[in-house]
Amino acid sequence: MGASAREIEREIKETRERMDENLTRLEGTAASKAARYARWAAVGVGVLATAGIAFAVYRHTRKPTLRDRMSDASVERLRELLEQFREELPSVTVKVNDRSPREPRTLETVVRKVAPAIIGTASTAVLQRIARPAEAERRAS
């Protein structure tokens, strides 16, 4: 006949305990490996951040020399940019006056020269006329 129920239960219990030990060991190994990889990732991110900051500081403190700037601005490159702008921008023609230009006539020329003087004189006379009554009142009192 087969093993008794107690023996089967004992074997099952031993097997469970062995499996629990194995699982605990595997979980510990996985956790330690995850922690190790997390540390490596943190170190990598730190190195990249430090390198990025160092590069930004280097670029900010190092001004390009005149030779560097002039080598970037070659005549061919400027011509290419000009052609690119011509292609991108629409062609516009502006007409200010349809009619052909004409020379001002003699009377128009005289009026253009004399009108500012006449307006200035008239405005001065009006201002003096407005200001006089106030002066007359001050003298009377």
One Martini backbone bead per residue (centre of mass of N, CA, C, O) as a GRO file, in nm:
protein
  141
    1MET     BB    1   0.104   0.030   0.006
    2GLY     BB    2   0.104   0.347   0.070
    3ALA     BB    3   0.150   0.621   0.198
    4SER     BB    4   0.077   0.812   0.429
    5ALA     BB    5  -0.071   1.110   0.499
    6ARG     BB    6   0.160   1.221   0.675
    7GLU     BB    7   0.389   1.185   0.473
    8ILE     BB    8   0.269   1.362   0.254
    9GLU     BB    9   0.251   1.619   0.420
   10ARG     BB   10   0.553   1.637   0.487
   11GLU     BB   11   0.653   1.654   0.194
   12ILE     BB   12   0.493   1.905   0.123
   13LYS     BB   13   0.617   2.087   0.341
   14GLU     BB   14   0.913   2.059   0.244
   15THR     BB   15   0.865   2.163  -0.040
   16ARG     BB   16   0.760   2.441   0.042
   17GLU     BB   17   1.010   2.532   0.197
   18ARG     BB   18   1.205   2.510  -0.041
   19MET     BB   19   1.051   2.705  -0.222
   20ASP     BB   20   1.062   2.949  -0.031
   21GLU     BB   21   1.368   2.970  -0.024
   22ASN     BB   22   1.409   3.005  -0.326
   23LEU     BB   23   1.233   3.258  -0.356
   24THR     BB   24   1.384   3.434  -0.155
   25ARG     BB   25   1.655   3.421  -0.302
   26LEU     BB   26   1.554   3.533  -0.575
   27GLU     BB   27   1.445   3.802  -0.468
   28GLY     BB   28   1.714   3.901  -0.355
   29THR     BB   29   1.868   3.896  -0.622
   30ALA     BB   30   1.680   4.084  -0.780
   31ALA     BB   31   1.704   4.326  -0.587
   32SER     BB   32   2.013   4.361  -0.609
   33LYS     BB   33   2.017   4.401  -0.915
   34ALA     BB   34   1.829   4.647  -0.923
   35ALA     BB   35   2.005   4.825  -0.745
   36ARG     BB   36   2.253   4.816  -0.925
   37TYR     BB   37   2.119   4.934  -1.182
   38ALA     BB   38   2.026   5.197  -1.047
   39ARG     BB   39   2.307   5.300  -0.982
   40TRP     BB   40   2.413   5.304  -1.272
   41ALA     BB   41   2.197   5.498  -1.379
   42ALA     BB   42   2.263   5.733  -1.188
   43VAL     BB   43   2.554   5.768  -1.280
   44GLY     BB   44   2.491   5.821  -1.579
   45VAL     BB   45   2.315   6.072  -1.536
   46GLY     BB   46   2.530   6.235  -1.387
   47VAL     BB   47   2.739   6.240  -1.615
   48LEU     BB   48   2.558   6.374  -1.829
   49ALA     BB   49   2.493   6.629  -1.670
   50THR     BB   50   2.783   6.724  -1.631
   51ALA     BB   51   2.855   6.740  -1.930
   52GLY     BB   52   2.635   6.943  -2.010
   53ILE     BB   53   2.721   7.172  -1.823
   54ALA     BB   54   3.011   7.196  -1.921
   55PHE     BB   55   2.937   7.267  -2.214
   56ALA     BB   56   2.770   7.519  -2.154
   57VAL     BB   57   2.996   7.676  -2.016
   58TYR     BB   58   3.196   7.668  -2.248
   59ARG     BB   59   3.014   7.814  -2.461
   60HIS     BB   60   2.968   8.073  -2.286
   61THR     BB   61   3.279   8.152  -2.236
   62ARG     BB   62   3.334   8.093  -2.540
   63LYS     BB   63   3.425   8.299  -2.779
   64PRO     BB   64   3.420   8.361  -3.092
   65THR     BB   65   3.616   8.423  -3.329
   66LEU     BB   66   3.660   8.596  -3.609
   67ARG     BB   67   3.737   8.353  -3.779
   68ASP     BB   68   3.489   8.183  -3.713
   69ARG     BB   69   3.275   8.385  -3.813
   70MET     BB   70   3.389   8.416  -4.107
   71SER     BB   71   3.373   8.116  -4.192
   72ASP     BB   72   3.056   8.108  -4.169
   73ALA     BB   73   3.054   8.384  -4.363
   74SER     BB   74   3.025   8.319  -4.659
   75VAL     BB   75   2.952   8.413  -4.974
   76GLU     BB   76   2.795   8.162  -5.059
   77ARG     BB   77   2.603   8.157  -4.818
   78LEU     BB   78   2.478   8.437  -4.870
   79ARG     BB   79   2.366   8.369  -5.147
   80GLU     BB   80   2.183   8.141  -5.057
   81LEU     BB   81   2.011   8.313  -4.866
   82LEU     BB   82   1.912   8.514  -5.075
   83GLU     BB   83   1.769   8.308  -5.255
   84GLN     BB   84   1.581   8.202  -5.037
   85PHE     BB   85   1.436   8.471  -4.985
   86ARG     BB   86   1.335   8.516  -5.273
   87GLU     BB   87   1.157   8.258  -5.279
   88GLU     BB   88   0.981   8.316  -5.015
   89LEU     BB   89   0.930   8.595  -5.111
   90PRO     BB   90   0.730   8.813  -5.237
   91SER     BB   91   0.648   8.999  -5.506
   92VAL     BB   92   0.667   9.363  -5.490
   93THR     BB   93   0.474   9.642  -5.611
   94VAL     BB   94   0.507   9.996  -5.572
   95LYS     BB   95   0.262  10.259  -5.610
   96VAL     BB   96   0.224  10.594  -5.548
   97ASN     BB   97   0.204  10.724  -5.848
   98ASP     BB   98   0.060  10.712  -6.148
   99ARG     BB   99   0.152  10.964  -6.231
  100SER     BB  100   0.344  11.171  -6.365
  101PRO     BB  101   0.574  11.374  -6.288
  102ARG     BB  102   0.561  11.721  -6.186
  103GLU     BB  103   0.605  12.045  -6.200
  104PRO     BB  104   0.574  12.310  -6.026
  105ARG     BB  105   0.433  12.593  -6.028
  106THR     BB  106   0.478  12.916  -5.948
  107LEU     BB  107   0.243  12.957  -5.748
  108GLU     BB  108   0.291  12.697  -5.585
  109THR     BB  109   0.574  12.772  -5.489
  110VAL     BB  110   0.501  13.030  -5.338
  111VAL     BB  111   0.292  12.910  -5.141
  112ARG     BB  112   0.487  12.702  -5.007
  113LYS     BB  113   0.679  12.933  -4.891
  114VAL     BB  114   0.462  13.145  -4.756
  115ALA     BB  115   0.253  12.996  -4.573
  116PRO     BB  116   0.411  12.952  -4.306
  117ALA     BB  117   0.453  13.254  -4.245
  118ILE     BB  118   0.155  13.339  -4.233
  119ILE     BB  119   0.064  13.142  -4.012
  120GLY     BB  120   0.263  13.235  -3.794
  121THR     BB  121   0.171  13.532  -3.781
  122ALA     BB  122  -0.129  13.481  -3.716
  123SER     BB  123  -0.090  13.320  -3.453
  124THR     BB  124   0.061  13.541  -3.300
  125ALA     BB  125  -0.162  13.757  -3.311
  126VAL     BB  126  -0.376  13.594  -3.158
  127LEU     BB  127  -0.215  13.550  -2.895
  128GLN     BB  128  -0.180  13.851  -2.832
  129ARG     BB  129  -0.480  13.923  -2.818
  130ILE     BB  130  -0.544  13.728  -2.583
  131ALA     BB  131  -0.321  13.845  -2.378
  132ARG     BB  132  -0.395  14.156  -2.342
  133PRO     BB  133  -0.640  14.167  -2.151
  134ALA     BB  134  -0.486  14.061  -1.907
  135GLU     BB  135  -0.289  14.303  -1.891
  136ALA     BB  136  -0.504  14.529  -1.861
  137GLU     BB  137  -0.624  14.424  -1.593
  138ARG     BB  138  -0.362  14.443  -1.426
  139ARG     BB  139  -0.324  14.754  -1.459
  140ALA     BB  140  -0.603  14.846  -1.339
  141SER     BB  141  -0.554  14.712  -1.041
   0.00000   0.00000   0.00000
